[in-house]
Amino acid sequence: MITDTSKLYDDDDELWIKNFLEYIEHDDGVAAKESLMKGVSIYYAEPDTPENCVIKEYPDGRKELVSFMTGKEIPVPPPPPPRFRS
């Protein structure tokens, strides 16, 4: 578990981003699991998450795509099922 977050607080934006990316690269997921156990949803992205979306995972295990492109959390509807021609 990473506990030293002091490098994250820097006035230099470029350095802050570098430090933040290094910090999350070594994340072990403990904080996310603790949040879920406390009843708080978490947000994350996987390599195949659509652009401009994140995954919202609820404490009960449900997951949905959401977008913050409007400045507010908006659920992203799932794509329609494929249509088969007969």
N, CA, C and O atoms as a Tinker XYZ file with bonds, in Angstrom:
   344  protein
     1  N      0.842000   -1.191000    0.000000    73     2
     2  CA     0.000000    0.000000    0.000000    64     1     3
     3  C      0.878000    1.243000    0.000000    63     2     4     5
     4  O      1.855000    1.319000    0.745000    81     3
     5  N      0.537000    2.198000   -0.821000    73     3     6
     6  CA     1.301000    3.442000   -0.893000    64     5     7
     7  C      0.747000    4.414000    0.139000    63     6     8     9
     8  O     -0.452000    4.694000    0.159000    81     7
     9  N      1.616000    4.921000    0.989000    73     7    10
    10  CA     1.149000    5.844000    2.017000    64     9    11
    11  C      1.755000    7.227000    1.888000    63    10    12    13
    12  O      1.209000    8.184000    2.437000    81    11
    13  N      2.880000    7.366000    1.170000    73    11    14
    14  CA     3.525000    8.663000    1.030000    64    13    15
    15  C      2.959000    9.391000   -0.186000    63    14    16    17
    16  O      3.362000    9.144000   -1.323000    81    15
    17  N      2.022000   10.287000    0.079000    73    15    18
    18  CA     1.422000   11.063000   -1.010000    64    17    19
    19  C      1.982000   12.482000   -1.057000    63    18    20    21
    20  O      1.463000   13.325000   -1.789000    81    19
    21  N      3.022000   12.754000   -0.297000    73    19    22
    22  CA     3.545000   14.125000   -0.223000    64    21    23
    23  C      4.024000   14.644000   -1.572000    63    22    24    25
    24  O      3.956000   15.846000   -1.827000    81    23
    25  N      4.518000   13.742000   -2.458000    73    23    26
    26  CA     4.997000   14.189000   -3.772000    64    25    27
    27  C      3.851000   14.621000   -4.688000    63    26    28    29
    28  O      4.088000   15.257000   -5.715000    81    27
    29  N      2.619000   14.282000   -4.325000    73    27    30
    30  CA     1.488000   14.653000   -5.174000    64    29    31
    31  C      1.169000   16.139000   -5.075000    63    30    32    33
    32  O      0.539000   16.697000   -5.974000    81    31
    33  N      1.590000   16.777000   -4.010000    73    31    34
    34  CA     1.241000   18.167000   -3.794000    64    33    35
    35  C      2.382000   19.056000   -4.270000    63    34    36    37
    36  O      3.362000   19.271000   -3.557000    81    35
    37  N      2.237000   19.555000   -5.464000    73    35    38
    38  CA     3.283000   20.375000   -6.076000    64    37    39
    39  C      2.601000   21.400000   -6.964000    63    38    40    41
    40  O      1.591000   21.102000   -7.602000    81    39
    41  N      3.148000   22.606000   -7.006000    73    39    42
    42  CA     2.558000   23.669000   -7.829000    64    41    43
    43  C      2.865000   23.510000   -9.311000    63    42    44    45
    44  O      2.190000   24.108000  -10.148000    81    43
    45  N      3.868000   22.718000   -9.643000    73    43    46
    46  CA     4.258000   22.489000  -11.026000    64    45    47
    47  C      3.352000   21.410000  -11.621000    63    46    48    49
    48  O      3.455000   20.242000  -11.246000    81    47
    49  N      2.463000   21.792000  -12.549000    73    47    50
    50  CA     1.483000   20.851000  -13.105000    64    49    51
    51  C      2.137000   19.636000  -13.755000    63    50    52    53
    52  O      1.690000   18.506000  -13.559000    81    51
    53  N      3.183000   19.867000  -14.521000    73    51    54
    54  CA     3.838000   18.758000  -15.216000    64    53    55
    55  C      4.440000   17.763000  -14.216000    63    54    56    57
    56  O      4.322000   16.551000  -14.391000    81    55
    57  N      5.081000   18.283000  -13.175000    73    55    58
    58  CA     5.646000   17.422000  -12.139000    64    57    59
    59  C      4.535000   16.710000  -11.380000    63    58    60    61
    60  O      4.659000   15.531000  -11.047000    81    59
    61  N      3.450000   17.427000  -11.108000    73    59    62
    62  CA     2.319000   16.819000  -10.403000    64    61    63
    63  C      1.778000   15.632000  -11.198000    63    62    64    65
    64  O      1.536000   14.566000  -10.631000    81    63
    65  N      1.589000   15.808000  -12.498000    73    63    66
    66  CA     1.067000   14.713000  -13.340000    64    65    67
    67  C      2.030000   13.532000  -13.327000    63    66    68    69
    68  O      1.603000   12.385000  -13.197000    81    67
    69  N      3.322000   13.804000  -13.461000    73    67    70
    70  CA     4.326000   12.733000  -13.431000    64    69    71
    71  C      4.243000   11.969000  -12.114000    63    70    72    73
    72  O      4.228000   10.738000  -12.106000    81    71
    73  N      4.188000   12.701000  -10.998000    73    71    74
    74  CA     4.127000   12.058000   -9.689000    64    73    75
    75  C      2.825000   11.284000   -9.507000    63    74    76    77
    76  O      2.824000   10.191000   -8.940000    81    75
    77  N      1.731000   11.842000   -9.981000    73    75    78
    78  CA     0.438000   11.170000   -9.859000    64    77    79
    79  C      0.422000    9.866000  -10.654000    63    78    80    81
    80  O     -0.037000    8.839000  -10.156000    81    79
    81  N      0.922000    9.908000  -11.887000    73    79    82
    82  CA     0.947000    8.698000  -12.709000    64    81    83
    83  C      1.832000    7.628000  -12.079000    63    82    84    85
    84  O      1.506000    6.442000  -12.126000    81    83
    85  N      2.947000    8.044000  -11.491000    73    83    86
    86  CA     3.813000    7.093000  -10.784000    64    85    87
    87  C      3.081000    6.504000   -9.583000    63    86    88    89
    88  O      3.175000    5.307000   -9.311000    81    87
    89  N      2.358000    7.349000   -8.875000    73    87    90
    90  CA     1.604000    6.909000   -7.696000    64    89    91
    91  C      0.546000    5.874000   -8.072000    63    90    92    93
    92  O      0.449000    4.833000   -7.423000    81    91
    93  N     -0.245000    6.142000   -9.109000    73    91    94
    94  CA    -1.313000    5.200000   -9.452000    64    93    95
    95  C     -0.775000    3.942000  -10.118000    63    94    96    97
    96  O     -1.427000    2.898000  -10.083000    81    95
    97  N      0.406000    4.028000  -10.724000    73    95    98
    98  CA     1.005000    2.844000  -11.339000    64    97    99
    99  C      1.310000    1.781000  -10.284000    63    98   100   101
   100  O      1.296000    0.586000  -10.579000    81    99
   101  N      1.581000    2.212000   -9.076000    73    99   102
   102  CA     1.924000    1.293000   -7.998000    64   101   103
   103  C      0.760000    1.082000   -7.026000    63   102   104   105
   104  O      0.962000    0.566000   -5.927000    81   103
   105  N     -0.417000    1.463000   -7.406000    73   103   106
   106  CA    -1.597000    1.299000   -6.556000    64   105   107
   107  C     -1.931000   -0.179000   -6.416000    63   106   108   109
   108  O     -1.934000   -0.915000   -7.403000    81   107
   109  N     -2.211000   -0.613000   -5.195000    73   107   110
   110  CA    -2.535000   -2.017000   -4.959000    64   109   111
   111  C     -4.037000   -2.259000   -4.790000    63   110   112   113
   112  O     -4.450000   -3.385000   -4.512000    81   111
   113  N     -4.847000   -1.233000   -4.953000    73   111   114
   114  CA    -6.292000   -1.395000   -4.903000    64   113   115
   115  C     -6.901000   -1.399000   -3.510000    63   114   116   117
   116  O     -8.118000   -1.528000   -3.374000    81   115
   117  N     -6.086000   -1.260000   -2.478000    73   115   118
   118  CA    -6.604000   -1.312000   -1.114000    64   117   119
   119  C     -7.604000   -0.184000   -0.859000    63   118   120   121
   120  O     -8.662000   -0.420000   -0.275000    81   119
   121  N     -7.286000    1.026000   -1.284000    73   119   122
   122  CA    -8.183000    2.162000   -1.035000    64   121   123
   123  C     -9.529000    1.953000   -1.727000    63   122   124   125
   124  O    -10.573000    2.271000   -1.157000    81   123
   125  N     -9.515000    1.420000   -2.954000    73   123   126
   126  CA   -10.770000    1.167000   -3.671000    64   125   127
   127  C    -11.599000    0.121000   -2.922000    63   126   128   129
   128  O    -12.806000    0.293000   -2.755000    81   127
   129  N    -10.968000   -0.944000   -2.476000    73   127   130
   130  CA   -11.690000   -1.989000   -1.733000    64   129   131
   131  C    -12.255000   -1.445000   -0.437000    63   130   132   133
   132  O    -13.374000   -1.783000   -0.052000    81   131
   133  N    -11.482000   -0.599000    0.242000    73   131   134
   134  CA   -11.970000    0.004000    1.484000    64   133   135
   135  C    -13.187000    0.888000    1.214000    63   134   136   137
   136  O    -14.149000    0.876000    1.983000    81   135
   137  N    -13.144000    1.654000    0.122000    73   135   138
   138  CA   -14.285000    2.511000   -0.224000    64   137   139
   139  C    -15.527000    1.671000   -0.472000    63   138   140   141
   140  O    -16.604000    1.988000    0.032000    81   139
   141  N    -15.383000    0.605000   -1.244000    73   139   142
   142  CA   -16.528000   -0.262000   -1.529000    64   141   143
   143  C    -17.081000   -0.869000   -0.241000    63   142   144   145
   144  O    -18.297000   -0.963000   -0.072000    81   143
   145  N    -16.199000   -1.278000    0.662000    73   143   146
   146  CA   -16.649000   -1.868000    1.927000    64   145   147
   147  C    -17.379000   -0.859000    2.795000    63   146   148   149
   148  O    -18.215000   -1.233000    3.617000    81   147
   149  N    -17.064000    0.429000    2.615000    73   147   150
   150  CA   -17.729000    1.496000    3.368000    64   149   151
   151  C    -19.021000    1.949000    2.694000    63   150   152   153
   152  O    -19.713000    2.829000    3.206000    81   151
   153  N    -19.351000    1.345000    1.537000    73   151   154
   154  CA   -20.577000    1.713000    0.841000    64   153   155
   155  C    -20.415000    2.846000   -0.147000    63   154   156   157
   156  O    -21.405000    3.445000   -0.565000    81   155
   157  N    -19.182000    3.152000   -0.531000    73   155   158
   158  CA   -18.914000    4.259000   -1.448000    64   157   159
   159  C    -18.523000    3.694000   -2.814000    63   158   160   161
   160  O    -17.644000    2.838000   -2.910000    81   159
   161  N    -19.172000    4.173000   -3.854000    73   159   162
   162  CA   -18.845000    3.743000   -5.221000    64   161   163
   163  C    -17.456000    4.217000   -5.614000    63   162   164   165
   164  O    -16.956000    5.209000   -5.085000    81   163
   165  N    -16.837000    3.500000   -6.547000    73   163   166
   166  CA   -15.527000    3.888000   -7.054000    64   165   167
   167  C    -15.613000    4.079000   -8.563000    63   166   168   169
   168  O    -16.530000    3.574000   -9.212000    81   167
   169  N    -14.670000    4.798000   -9.104000    73   167   170
   170  CA   -14.601000    5.070000  -10.537000    64   169   171
   171  C    -13.224000    4.669000  -11.032000    63   170   172   173
   172  O    -12.221000    4.913000  -10.362000    81   171
   173  N    -13.178000    4.054000  -12.204000    73   171   174
   174  CA   -11.903000    3.670000  -12.795000    64   173   175
   175  C    -12.097000    3.404000  -14.278000    63   174   176   177
   176  O    -13.223000    3.393000  -14.776000    81   175
   177  N    -10.999000    3.192000  -14.974000    73   175   178
   178  CA   -11.048000    2.867000  -16.397000    64   177   179
   179  C    -10.174000    1.654000  -16.647000    63   178   180   181
   180  O     -9.163000    1.453000  -15.975000    81   179
   181  N    -10.564000    0.864000  -17.600000    73   179   182
   182  CA    -9.791000   -0.280000  -18.079000    64   181   183
   183  C     -9.276000    0.087000  -19.467000    63   182   184   185
   184  O     -9.752000    1.050000  -20.067000    81   183
   185  N     -8.309000   -0.669000  -19.983000    73   183   186
   186  CA    -7.793000   -0.350000  -21.319000    64   185   187
   187  C     -8.872000   -0.308000  -22.408000    63   186   188   189
   188  O     -8.732000    0.428000  -23.385000    81   187
   189  N     -9.941000   -1.086000  -22.247000    73   187   190
   190  CA   -10.991000   -1.115000  -23.271000    64   189   191
   191  C    -12.190000   -0.223000  -22.942000    63   190   192   193
   192  O    -13.223000   -0.308000  -23.606000    81   191
   193  N    -12.061000    0.626000  -21.929000    73   191   194
   194  CA   -13.152000    1.541000  -21.590000    64   193   195
   195  C    -13.302000    2.561000  -22.713000    63   194   196   197
   196  O    -12.311000    3.150000  -23.145000    81   195
   197  N    -14.536000    2.781000  -23.197000    73   195   198
   198  CA   -14.731000    3.753000  -24.286000    64   197   199
   199  C    -14.202000    5.144000  -23.916000    63   198   200   201
   200  O    -14.191000    5.536000  -22.749000    81   199
   201  N    -13.775000    5.860000  -24.926000    73   199   202
   202  CA   -13.261000    7.215000  -24.737000    64   201   203
   203  C    -14.313000    8.094000  -24.063000    63   202   204   205
   204  O    -15.506000    7.975000  -24.339000    81   203
   205  N    -13.862000    8.964000  -23.193000    73   203   206
   206  CA   -14.710000    9.917000  -22.455000    64   205   207
   207  C    -15.628000    9.243000  -21.442000    63   206   208   209
   208  O    -16.586000    9.860000  -20.976000    81   207
   209  N    -15.354000    7.997000  -21.098000    73   207   210
   210  CA   -16.163000    7.270000  -20.118000    64   209   211
   211  C    -15.272000    6.711000  -19.017000    63   210   212   213
   212  O    -14.067000    6.540000  -19.198000    81   211
   213  N    -15.886000    6.433000  -17.883000    73   211   214
   214  CA   -15.247000    5.690000  -16.802000    64   213   215
   215  C    -16.246000    4.660000  -16.313000    63   214   216   217
   216  O    -17.445000    4.762000  -16.573000    81   215
   217  N    -15.739000    3.673000  -15.606000    73   215   218
   218  CA   -16.589000    2.645000  -15.020000    64   217   219
   219  C    -16.921000    3.069000  -13.602000    63   218   220   221
   220  O    -16.032000    3.420000  -12.826000    81   219
   221  N    -18.192000    3.036000  -13.268000    73   219   222
   222  CA   -18.623000    3.290000  -11.899000    64   221   223
   223  C    -18.987000    1.940000  -11.313000    63   222   224   225
   224  O    -19.874000    1.253000  -11.820000    81   223
   225  N    -18.301000    1.561000  -10.242000    73   223   226
   226  CA   -18.595000    0.299000   -9.574000    64   225   227
   227  C    -19.249000    0.599000   -8.239000    63   226   228   229
   228  O    -18.712000    1.345000   -7.420000    81   227
   229  N    -20.420000    0.006000   -8.032000    73   227   230
   230  CA   -21.179000    0.193000   -6.806000    64   229   231
   231  C    -20.741000   -0.822000   -5.758000    63   230   232   233
   232  O    -20.187000   -1.867000   -6.100000    81   231
   233  N    -20.986000   -0.525000   -4.490000    73   231   234
   234  CA   -20.606000   -1.464000   -3.439000    64   233   235
   235  C    -21.239000   -2.855000   -3.582000    63   234   236   237
   236  O    -20.684000   -3.836000   -3.087000    81   235
   237  N    -22.387000   -2.949000   -4.248000    73   235   238
   238  CA   -23.027000   -4.259000   -4.429000    64   237   239
   239  C    -22.470000   -5.028000   -5.623000    63   238   240   241
   240  O    -22.939000   -6.125000   -5.929000    81   239
   241  N    -21.467000   -4.456000   -6.302000    73   239   242
   242  CA   -20.820000   -5.133000   -7.418000    64   241   243
   243  C    -21.312000   -4.725000   -8.796000    63   242   244   245
   244  O    -20.679000   -5.056000   -9.799000    81   243
   245  N    -22.439000   -4.004000   -8.863000    73   243   246
   246  CA   -22.919000   -3.538000  -10.163000    64   245   247
   247  C    -21.910000   -2.572000  -10.761000    63   246   248   249
   248  O    -21.211000   -1.857000  -10.042000    81   247
   249  N    -21.844000   -2.561000  -12.078000    73   247   250
   250  CA   -20.956000   -1.640000  -12.792000    64   249   251
   251  C    -21.736000   -0.995000  -13.924000    63   250   252   253
   252  O    -22.596000   -1.624000  -14.539000    81   251
   253  N    -21.427000    0.266000  -14.191000    73   251   254
   254  CA   -22.013000    0.954000  -15.337000    64   253   255
   255  C    -21.020000    1.969000  -15.872000    63   254   256   257
   256  O    -20.154000    2.468000  -15.153000    81   255
   257  N    -21.172000    2.258000  -17.149000    73   255   258
   258  CA   -20.362000    3.311000  -17.754000    64   257   259
   259  C    -21.006000    4.653000  -17.470000    63   258   260   261
   260  O    -22.223000    4.808000  -17.565000    81   259
   261  N    -20.169000    5.625000  -17.118000    73   259   262
   262  CA   -20.651000    6.985000  -16.922000    64   261   263
   263  C    -19.697000    7.940000  -17.618000    63   262   264   265
   264  O    -18.549000    7.600000  -17.904000    81   263
   265  N    -20.190000    9.129000  -17.882000    73   263   266
   266  CA   -19.382000   10.175000  -18.504000    64   265   267
   267  C    -19.533000   11.449000  -17.682000    63   266   268   269
   268  O    -20.596000   11.723000  -17.123000    81   267
   269  N    -18.464000   12.213000  -17.619000    73   267   270
   270  CA   -18.484000   13.508000  -16.942000    64   269   271
   271  C    -18.244000   14.638000  -17.941000    63   270   272   273
   272  O    -17.862000   15.742000  -17.553000    81   271
   273  N    -18.468000   14.363000  -19.223000    73   271   274
   274  CA   -18.163000   15.343000  -20.267000    64   273   275
   275  C    -18.998000   16.614000  -20.149000    63   274   276   277
   276  O    -18.578000   17.668000  -20.627000    81   275
   277  N    -20.164000   16.537000  -19.527000    73   275   278
   278  CA   -21.006000   17.723000  -19.363000    64   277   279
   279  C    -20.725000   18.441000  -18.050000    63   278   280   281
   280  O    -21.313000   19.486000  -17.770000    81   279
   281  N    -19.818000   17.876000  -17.239000    73   279   282
   282  CA   -19.558000   18.437000  -15.920000    64   281   283
   283  C    -20.374000   17.755000  -14.842000    63   282   284   285
   284  O    -20.159000   17.982000  -13.651000    81   283
   285  N    -21.317000   16.912000  -15.263000    73   283   286
   286  CA   -22.131000   16.138000  -14.328000    64   285   287
   287  C    -22.005000   14.667000  -14.698000    63   286   288   289
   288  O    -21.700000   14.323000  -15.840000    81   287
   289  N    -22.243000   13.814000  -13.726000    73   287   290
   290  CA   -22.197000   12.376000  -14.001000    64   289   291
   291  C    -23.440000   11.965000  -14.790000    63   290   292   293
   292  O    -24.570000   12.151000  -14.339000    81   291
   293  N    -23.209000   11.406000  -15.967000    73   291   294
   294  CA   -24.297000   10.969000  -16.837000    64   293   295
   295  C    -24.089000    9.484000  -17.158000    63   294   296   297
   296  O    -23.039000    9.113000  -17.683000    81   295
   297  N    -25.074000    8.628000  -16.850000    73   295   298
   298  CA   -24.948000    7.221000  -17.239000    64   297   299
   299  C    -24.906000    7.084000  -18.758000    63   298   300   301
   300  O    -25.636000    7.775000  -19.469000    81   299
   301  N    -24.057000    6.199000  -19.247000    73   299   302
   302  CA   -23.931000    5.941000  -20.679000    64   301   303
   303  C    -24.715000    4.667000  -20.976000    63   302   304   305
   304  O    -24.393000    3.609000  -20.437000    81   303
   305  N    -25.740000    4.751000  -21.826000    73   303   306
   306  CA   -26.534000    3.549000  -22.107000    64   305   307
   307  C    -25.691000    2.477000  -22.792000    63   306   308   309
   308  O    -24.808000    2.789000  -23.591000    81   307
   309  N    -25.969000    1.214000  -22.473000    73   307   310
   310  CA   -25.218000    0.145000  -23.146000    64   309   311
   311  C    -25.558000    0.118000  -24.630000    63   310   312   313
   312  O    -26.634000    0.558000  -25.035000    81   311
   313  N    -24.640000   -0.397000  -25.436000    73   311   314
   314  CA   -24.937000   -0.471000  -26.875000    64   313   315
   315  C    -26.071000   -1.461000  -27.116000    63   314   316   317
   316  O    -26.251000   -2.400000  -26.340000    81   315
   317  N    -26.838000   -1.257000  -28.187000    73   315   318
   318  CA   -27.933000   -2.199000  -28.478000    64   317   319
   319  C    -27.355000   -3.573000  -28.822000    63   318   320   321
   320  O    -26.238000   -3.674000  -29.330000    81   319
   321  N    -28.117000   -4.622000  -28.544000    73   319   322
   322  CA   -27.615000   -5.957000  -28.891000    64   321   323
   323  C    -27.509000   -6.104000  -30.397000    63   322   324   325
   324  O    -28.237000   -5.441000  -31.135000    81   323
   325  N    -26.610000   -6.966000  -30.866000    73   323   326
   326  CA   -26.474000   -7.140000  -32.318000    64   325   327
   327  C    -27.766000   -7.719000  -32.892000    63   326   328   329
   328  O    -28.450000   -8.525000  -32.261000    81   327
   329  N    -28.067000   -7.285000  -34.089000    73   327   330
   330  CA   -29.278000   -7.797000  -34.756000    64   329   331
   331  C    -28.865000   -8.875000  -35.730000    63   330   332   333
   332  O    -27.937000   -8.708000  -36.522000    81   331
   333  N    -29.567000   -9.971000  -35.654000    73   331   334
   334  CA   -29.278000  -11.092000  -36.561000    64   333   335
   335  C    -30.304000  -11.101000  -37.672000    63   334   336   337
   336  O    -31.497000  -10.913000  -37.432000    81   335
   337  N    -29.854000  -11.313000  -38.844000    73   335   338
   338  CA   -30.775000  -11.378000  -39.992000    64   337   339
   339  C    -31.163000  -12.832000  -40.200000    63   338   340   341
   340  O    -30.337000  -13.737000  -40.087000    81   339
   341  N    -32.415000  -13.032000  -40.500000    73   339   342
   342  CA   -32.873000  -14.404000  -40.737000    64   341   343
   343  C    -33.060000  -14.686000  -42.202000    63   342   344
   344  O    -33.442000  -15.796000  -42.572000    81   343
